[in-house]
Amino acid sequence: MAEKNYAGKTIQVTADGYLVNMSDWTLDVANELAAEAGIELTDKHIEVLNFLREKQASGETLTIRKVGKSGIVDIKGLYQLFPGGPLKISSRLAGIPKPSSCV
């Protein structure tokens, strides 16, 4: 684990950059994480992040297919929003643990 400064707060992150505590997440933190990934968050990005946080909180297993069936964005759109590993990157920006389906 390491500590990083996001949105004026010191936050613990894993070696892969995922927040250790979901409760540390704010939209400001998400924007800073996104900037590190070279992504500028839009309303559509935020909808996906909120969907992921909601599903994680309810204990559901997250997959790209579930996000694609959410009605927010299809799978192709998810890849466009979060290029280079859509579920892995979106989960990190959402402040949730790395999904087990991500390598």
N, C-alpha and C positions, 0 to 999 in steps of 0.2 A: 504494500500500500504506500501511497504517497499523498502529499497534501498539495493542493493547487489553490490559487486565488481566483475565484470567479465572482463577479458582481459584488466585489468588496467583501466577500466572505471566504474564509479558509475552509476548504471542503476536501474531505478524504476521497481519493479515487483509487481504483485498482490499477495494476500495472498496464492494463489495456485502456485506461482512461474512463472507465465506467464509475459513476457515483457509487459510493459504498452505501449511503443512506438516501433512499428515494425522497425523504423529507427535505433534503438540502436543495431540491430542484425548484427553480423558479423560471419564469419566462426569460428573465435577464441572464440566468445561468445558461439556459438553452441557446440563447443568442450568442453567447461567448463560445460555447462548445461548437456551435455551427460555424462561427467565424474561423475557428481552428481547423475545421474540416473544409473550409472554402465554400461554405453554403450560406446564402442569405435567406433567412426564414421568411416565408410568405404565409398567408392565412391557411393555405392548403397544407403546408408543412406542419403548422401548429395543430391543425385538425388531426393529422396522422399521429403526432406526438401525444395529444390528449387521448386518442383512441388506444394507443399502446399502454399508456399509464393506467387507463381504466381497466383494460383487460388484465394487465399485470396485477393490479390491486385485487381483482376478483379471482386470481389464481389460475387463469387460463394459460395454456401453453401457446406461445406466439409463433406464428409461421407467416411467411410471405403470402401464402394462399389466403389466410384469414384476413390479412390487411386488404388483399385484393378483393375479397368478398364483402368488405365493410361498407361499401357504398360511397366511401370517401374518395378513393382512387383505385384504379385497376392496377394490375401487377406491372404493366408497362409504365404507367404513370409513377408508380412507386420507385422504379429504377431511375426515372428521370429526375425525381425529387431528391433522391439519395443515391447518386451514382457510386459504383465501386463497392457495393455491399449494402443494399437498401435496408435490410432488417437489422444488420449489425450497426450501421451508422445511425439509423433512426432510433434504435433502442438506446444508444449512448446519449443521443441528444435529448431523449425523453427522460433521462435520469433513472432508467430501470436497468436491472442486471442483464448481462449478455445472454441472449436466448440460447438454450442448449443446442438448437439446430444450427447455430453459427459456429464455424470453425475458427 
